[in-house]
Amino acid sequence: MRSLGVRSGLLVMFLLCGLSFAVAQESSAEFDLASFRQLAASDRSRGIEVGREAIRNGVFADQPRQRLFLLWHMGGAAIGKADGDVLDEVIAGMRSPPASQADGAESLAGFLRATWLIDEGQAGEGLIMALEAANALPADDPVLRAIAATELCRDYSNAGKPERGLPHCRLHTRLLEESAEPVGLARAYYIEASVLSSAGRPEEAIPLWRASRDGFAAAGLDALAGRAAGGLAMGLNNVGEYSPALTASRQALEAAEQSGNALSVCIARGQVATALTGLAELDAALEEVDRALACVEGTGHSPTLHLIRSVQRDALAASGAGKEQLAALDREIAALSVGDEAPEQADRIESLEQRYLQREQELRIRELEQENRRKELDIQAARQQAQRLEQTAREQRVYTMLWGAGALLLAVLLVAGLVVYRAQRRVATSLREQAYRDSLTRLPNRRALLERVQSLLANHDDRSHALMIVDVDHFKQINDLHGHHAGDRMLIAIAGILSRHEPAGGIVGRLGGEEFVLLAPDQPAEAARALAERLRVAIAAALVDVGEGQAVSVTASIGVAVSADCDPATPAAWLSAADQALYRAKAQGRDRVAMAREA
């Protein structure tokens, strides 16, 4: 078989074209925009027809943002059908009122055109257009921010640069996980799995393919579940599990035929042929290739032809075809490949990418600061409540003394007042405990951590302190496979591991979700790295009882930042440096330690 990365990258280009990535706004009473999004993604021809009819009928004529997203979903369907005429029609609509009056209209049109250019082999020009569109979007719009992350994820992958796309994919997945919207999350898993497959990492992609397929199926979106099954088939083929890959690819073929999508049918037949080749059923594989070639000839879509020719080459090679025949196929495949960008385009791409990443980093810092402010307001409210309780207790004692009518009665009332006072003090103590402790792990929470960080930085000495952010890899899979009680047990176990490795004078706390922080005073960079490695190894070696006789293990990624390397030396900058290191550890494959100063 040919290289996994090339084969995966080809199929990913088409899988990614199959989804509509925008998060729809509230639809009007006459037109359900959310339902239209699903239709355009699953039955592209029908979606384009329905969209055109809606526009002719004046749907959203006075709602620019809704009209823009109606056109956006039509554009995704046009790209999935490889229909340039429809795409031109959609882009013209985006650049005309009322859609053009909505924020981000020009950027969304740019994203569609960029994807088309990349699919046509103009990778450099397409990436420049996508990055320019991303940088032009309003930074404070969460829907448009998610779209930008999705489009950059997809376009880098389709341009043959999946590793550069993965950080954008993971940002998109994180944003969708925070929204807790099931169908949107299934799309996010689909997209990230596609790019992992393109990067030659099928073992990481397969669980996400399954989660995407199951999420779409649970929502009754059979066409999209079938398309995710096609991605799962690709991953299984890439790891040599041909029998289950054949089952999944036939499921994808059936769904594609039912939805009437020609490109999806061609791609699914290619995966069927790949599985049959792996099972040494070569005659059946070549017959399936012939069907796929007949299918793709009707589309005029050269990337799909590139994919099917690659599958044909594998099947012929396995059947003992001659060198001349294989060489001719190799030349045809090479002619259909996506070209690299020119040097001047590469420089422009790098500049635009850095500008976009800088903006995302600033947004992340702002989010952390806003979350800290919310926590501070919660703590302030708790303190005010405690003060009111204290005042109530004092007033009750005064009233008790004033209304005493005798020594015995006074004594009884004093005892009662003391009981009330102690109860209120316990309430106040409990509120303070809640403000500074995580309720699940009993570790210090974000507020306590930030106060300790501020205290260390306020000393203005030359000592080097280390801050580590520890993030459990694929933690959501623990909840999905074993239930949230299992996830809670895993977090408690990891809290215990970190606490046992807490250095003298340090502090271990829970930052939120599956993220922990370990603060190690007087730890230079090399000592901090060594401590982080010990933590990583200890976590990976632990088996945690998650109930019903099951024990599971996890890995963790750790980002480390040393205070001496932060300029300016502020809590936000220190946390941001460690967070960026963590993201790099994730991007490099997880289960590893990354140092901020090595960025």
N, C-alpha and C positions, 0 to 999 in steps of 0.2 A: 504493500500500500504506500501511497505517496505521503509526504510529510503531513502530520496532523494539523499544524498551524495553517498551512495553505488551504487544506480542505475545509477546516472549520471556518476560516475567515471568509471563504466564498459563500458558504451557506448563511453565515451570520448577516451578510449584507442584505439578503432577501428576507430573513426572519425579522430583522429590525424594520424593514419597510412595511411590515404587515400590521403594525400597531399605530393607533392614533395616540399621541403622548400628552395632549393638553388636558387639564382638569377643567371640566365644563362648569360654567356658572349656572345660576338658577334659570330654568327655561321658562318661556312664556306659556300661557294657558293653551295656546293653539299649537305649539311645537315643543316637543320634549327633547331638548338639546342633549341630555345625558343618554337617552335611548338612541338618538341619531349617532352619537359618538360610537356606540357599540355596533350599530349597523354598518357604518362606514369602515370600521376595522374588520368586520367579519365577512360582509358581502359588499365588495368595493363598487361593483357596477351599480347595484341597487342604491347604495349610499350616494353615489354621484347623482343618480336620477332624482332621488328624494330631495337632495340638497338644491338642485337646480329648480325643482318645482317650488320649494319653500321660498327661494329668492324671488321667483316670478310672482309669487303670491304676496310679497311684501313682508314676509316674516322678519321680525327684528328690525324693521325699517327705522324705528326710533330708538333702537338699543344698539349702539355701535359695538360694544364689547361682545354681546351675544352674536351679532352678525359676523364679527371677526372670527369667533371660535367655530361657527357654522362653516365658514370657508376653510378654516384650518383643518377641520376633520375631512372635508372634501379633498383638500390638498394631499393629506396622508393617503387617501384612497387612490388618488391619481398617480402618486409615486408608486404605490403598491401594484397598480396596473401597468406601470411604465407608459402612461398616456400623457405625452408632452402637451398636447392641445388642451386637455382639461386642466393641466397644471398652469398653463399660461392664462386660461380663463379665470382660475382661482386667484392667481397673483394679481391680475388686473382688478378683480373684485376687492381684494384687500387694500389696494391703493386708491380706491374710490369711496366716496361717502356711501353709507354711514360708517363702514368698517374702518376706513382710514382715520376717522376721528378718535378711535380707541387707542389707548396707550399700547405701544409695542407692535402696532400693525406692520410697520415697515420691517421690524426685526423678524416677525413671523414669516413674512414674505421672503426675507433673506434666508431663513432657515430652510424653507421649502426649495428655493433655488439652489442652495448649497448642497442639499442632499441629492438633487437631480444631477448637478455637475459631477459630484463624486461618483455616482452610479454610471455616469457617462465616461469615466476615466480621467476627469480633470480634478485630481485630488487636491493639488495645491491651491487652485483658485477656489474650490469648494470650501476648504478649511478656512481660508482667509475670510470668505464671505460669512461663514458660520460664526467665527470669532468676532468679527465686526458686529454682527447682529446681537451676539450675547453681550458685548460691552455696551451696546446702545440701549439695552432694556432697562426699565426702572428697577433699581436695586431693592426697593421696598415692597415689591409685589410678589408674594409667595408663589402664586400660580405661574407667573412668567419666569421666576427664578427656577422653578422645577423644570419648566420647558427648556430653558437654556442648558441646564445640567444634562437633560435627556438628549438633546440634539448634539451637544459636544461629545457625549458618550458614544452615540451612534455614529456620528460622522468620522471621528477618529478611527473607530473600528472599521468602517467601510472603506476608509482611505488606507487601510493596512497598518494602522498604528494602534492596536487595541490596548497596549499597556498604557499609552497616554490617555486613552479614553476611560480606563477603569476608575480613577479618582472621581471623575464626573458621574459615572454610573453609581458609585457608592454614595455620593452626595444626594443624587436623586432618590436612591433607595431610602436613605436616612430621612429625607423630607417626607416621603410617602409613609414610612413607618410612624412618623410623628402624627400624621393625619389619621391613621388607623382606618383608612377607607379600603375595604377588601379588594375590590376590582382594581383600584389604582395600585395597590401593593402587589397584586398578581402581575400587573404590567411591569412594575419595577423589577421584580424577580426575573421576568422574561428578558428584559433588556440587559440586566447585569449578567445573567447566564449566557446570553448571546455573545457578549464581549469576552467573557471568560473563555468560552469555547474558541473564539477567534484568536485568543492569546495562547491557545494550546494548553489550557488548564481544565480538561473535561471533568476531572474528579471533583473540582470545586463547583463546576457548572451543573452537574447532574442533580444534586439536591434542590437547587433553585429551579431547574426545569420542572421537577416533580411538583414543587410548591406552586409554581405558576399554573401548571396544568390543573392541579386540584382546585386552586382558587377560582379559575375561570369556570370549571365544571360546577363548583358549588353555587356560582352565580347564574347558572343556566346558559352560559356563553359557550355553546358547544363548538362553534367554529374556531374561537380563540383557544379553547382547550385542545382542539385538534392541532392547531398551529404550534402550541407549546409541546404537544406530543412529538411533532416533527423535530423540534429542537432536542428533546430528550432522546429521540432516535439517533440524531447526530452524535450526541455525547456518548451513548452506548456503543455506537459503531466505532468511535475513536478509542474506546478502551477495550475493544474486542469482544463485547457482549452482544454477539450478532443475533441470537434468537430473540431476546427481549427487544432489541432494536428493530427487528423485522415486525414484531407485533405493534410497536409504537409507530413505526413509519406507515403501516397499513391503516392505523387509526387516523393518522394525519392525512393520508390520501383520501380516505372516505369523507372526512370533514371538508377537505378542499373541493372535492367533486360536488358535495351537497351545496356548498356556498357558491359554486360556479366561478372560482377564481383560478384563471389559467396558470399564472405563475406559481401559485401554491401547489397546483396539481403537478406541474413539471418538477418542482423541488422535491415533493414527497415521493414521486417515482424515482428520483435520483437516490433518495435514502433507502428505498426498497431495494434498488439495484445494488447499493453498497453492502447492505446486510446479506443479500443473496450471494454476492461475491465472497464475503467473509465466510459464509457457510459452504463454499465450494459448489454452489448450484449455479454454474457459470452460464449454461444455456438460458436458464430463466433470467439471470441477471442481464445478459445481453438483449433478451427480448424486452425487458423492462427499460433498458437504455434506449432501444429503438422507439418505444412509446414516448419516452421523455423527449427525445429529439424531435419527433413529430409534433409534440405538444409545444415545444419552445419555438419552433419555426413560425408558428402563428402569432407569436408575441413580438418578435423583433427585438428582444431584450438581450443584449450581448452579455451582461454579467451572468444571466441564467444559463446561456449557452456555454459560457466558460465553465460553470459548475458541472453541467451535464457532460461536457467533453472530458473533464477531469475524471468523472466517474467511469465514463466509457474507457478511458485509457487504463484505469486500474483493472477493469474487467477483462480487457483484451490482454493485458500483460499477464494476468493470472491464467488465461486460457492458452498462453503460449504463442501469441501473435508475433509476427516477424519484426525485426528491428526497424525496417524501413517504414512500416505502418505506424509503429509507435513514435518514431522520430517525426513523421508528418503530423501526428496528433499533437506532439509536444510543441511544434512550431505554431500550430493553430491556437493552442492554449496560451502560449506566450504572447501572441498578437492580441488576444482578448484581455490580457491582464491590465490592472489599474497601474498607471505610471506614477513615478515619484514626482514630488514638486521640484521646481527649479530652485537653485541656491538662494536667489533673492526672495522667492516665496517662502522658503524655510525660515529666513531671517524675519520676515514679516509675521509669519505664524508664531514664532517664538516670542516676539514682542507683544503681539495681541494676547497670547496665552498668559504671559506674566502679568499683563494689565488686568486680565480677568481674574486670575488667581489672587492678586493683591486685593481686589474688591471683595472676593469671597472671604478672604482672611479677615478683612475689616468687618464684614457682616457677622462672622463667627464671634469675633471679639465683642461686637455690640450685643449679640444674643446672650453671651455669657454675662456681660455687665447688666443687661436688662433682667436676666434671671436672678442675679445677685440683688438687684434693687427690689425685685418682688419678694425675695426671701427676707430682706431687711424690713420691708413694710409689714410682712407677716409677724416677724419678731417684735416689731414696735407695737403692733396691735395686741400681741400676747402680753407684753410688758404692761401696757395700759390697762388691760383687763385684770392683771395681777394687782396693779396699784388700786384699782377700784375695789377689788375684793379685800385688800388690806384696809382701805378706808372704811368699808362696810363693817369690818371686824372691829375697828376702833370705835366707830359710832355705836355699835351694839354694846360694847363694854361701858361707854359713857351712859347710855340709856339705862343699863342694868343698875349702875350705881345710883342714878338719880331717882329711880323708881323703887329702890329698896325700902321696905317698910319695917324691917327688923333684922336682927343679926342673923337668924337662921335663914330667912328669905334672901338676905344679901349674900350669904355664903353660897346658897344654891344658885343664885343668879350669876355670881362670879365664876363658879365652876362651869356653868353653861356657856358663859362668854368665853372661857378658856378653851372649851371644847370646840366652839365655833372658830376661834382664832387659829387653833392648830389645824383644823380642817382646811381653812383658807390658805394657810401656809403650805399645806401639802398640795393643794391645787396649784399654787404659784410655783412650787418646786417642780411639779409635774409639767407645767407649761414650759418652764425653762429647759427641762430635760427634753421635751419634744422639740424645742427650738434648736438644740445643739446635738441631738442624737438621731441617727437613722432608725426608724421604727423596726425594720426587719433584721438588720445585722447588729444593731446596737453600737455600731462604729460612729465616730464623729461624722456629722454631715457636712454639706458644702459650706454652711456658715462658719462652723468651727474651723474647718480647713482654711478658709480665707482669712480668718482672724489670725491664725498661726502663721500663714504666709506673710501677712502684713507685718506681724511682729518681727519675723526674721529679717525682712528687708529693711525695717525701720532702724536696725542697729548700726547701719552704715559702716560695717567693719569689712575687712578684707577676706573673711572666711568664705569658703565655697560651700553652698548648700545645694542639694539635689532634690528635684521634684519629679516624680514618676506618675504617669497616668497609665493604669493597667486596665485593658479592655478585653473582656471575654470574647473569644472568636465564635462566630455563628451561635450566639447565645439564644437567638430566637428559635433555632431548631430544637433546643432542649424543651422550651415551652410547647412548640408545635407537636413534638413526638411524644413527650411524657407528661405534659400538663404543667400549669403554672406552679403547682406545689413543688414539682421537681426543680423548676427554675429557682424557686425560693431556697430550696435545700442547697442547690449548687452555689448560690450567692453567699449563703451563710458559711458554707465550707471554705470558699475562697477567702472570705473575710478572716476566717480562723488561720488559714495559711499565711496571709499577709501579716496578721498580728503577731504570729510566731517569729516572723523575720523582721519585726519592727526594730530599728536601731535605737540606741540610747538617745533619749531626748527627742526622738522622732514622733511621728503621728501617722496613723493609717486611718483613712476615712473613705466613705462612699460618696462619689461625686454625683451619682444618679444612674438609674438603669443598671447596666452591667459594667459601669466605669468606676474604678477605685483610684484613690490617690495615696501614694506613700511619700511623705516628706522626710528627708534624711539630712539633718543638720551636719555641718562639718564633713561633708562627703565630696571629695573632688571627683572629676569626671570618670577616671578609671575605676575608682572604688564604687561609684554609683553604677557603672555598667556591670561590674561583677555582681553587685547586689541584685540588680535587675535580672541578670541571667539566672541567679539562684532562685529568684521568685518564679521565673518562667518555667524552669525545670521542675520545681516543686508543684506548680499547678498542673503541668502536663502529666506528672507521675501520680497524681491523686485520683483515686476511684471514689466516687461519691454515691452513696446509697440514695436513690431517688424514689424509693418505695416499691412495693410489690416484688421484692427480691431482685430489683434491677440496680446495677451499678454502672455509672457512665463516667467518662473522663472528658475534659475539654482542654483546649490550649488558650493561651492569652498572648496578645500583642502589647508591648510596653514602649511608650515614648518617654525619653529621659531628657530633661533640660537642667543645666547647672546655672545657678543664679549669676555667677560671674560672667556668663556669656550673654546675658540679657541686657540690652540697651534700648530703651531705658529700663531700669530695674524696678518694674512695677508688677503687682500681682497679675494683672491682665496680660502683660507681655510674657511673664514667666509661664503662666498657664497656656498661653497661645503657642509658645515655643514647644512645650511638651506635647500639646495637642497636634501640632504639625508633625512632630516626630512620630507620634502614634499613627497618624494617617499614612506616613511613609512606611512604617512597619506593616500596616495592613496592605498597602499597595504592593509591597515586596513579597507578599505571600502569607502573611500572618505567622503566628507562633514565632516571633522574633523580637529582638530589642533594637530600637533605633535611637540614636543620639541626635539632639537638636543641632549640636555644633558641626555635625557631619553633613548637614543639608547642603 
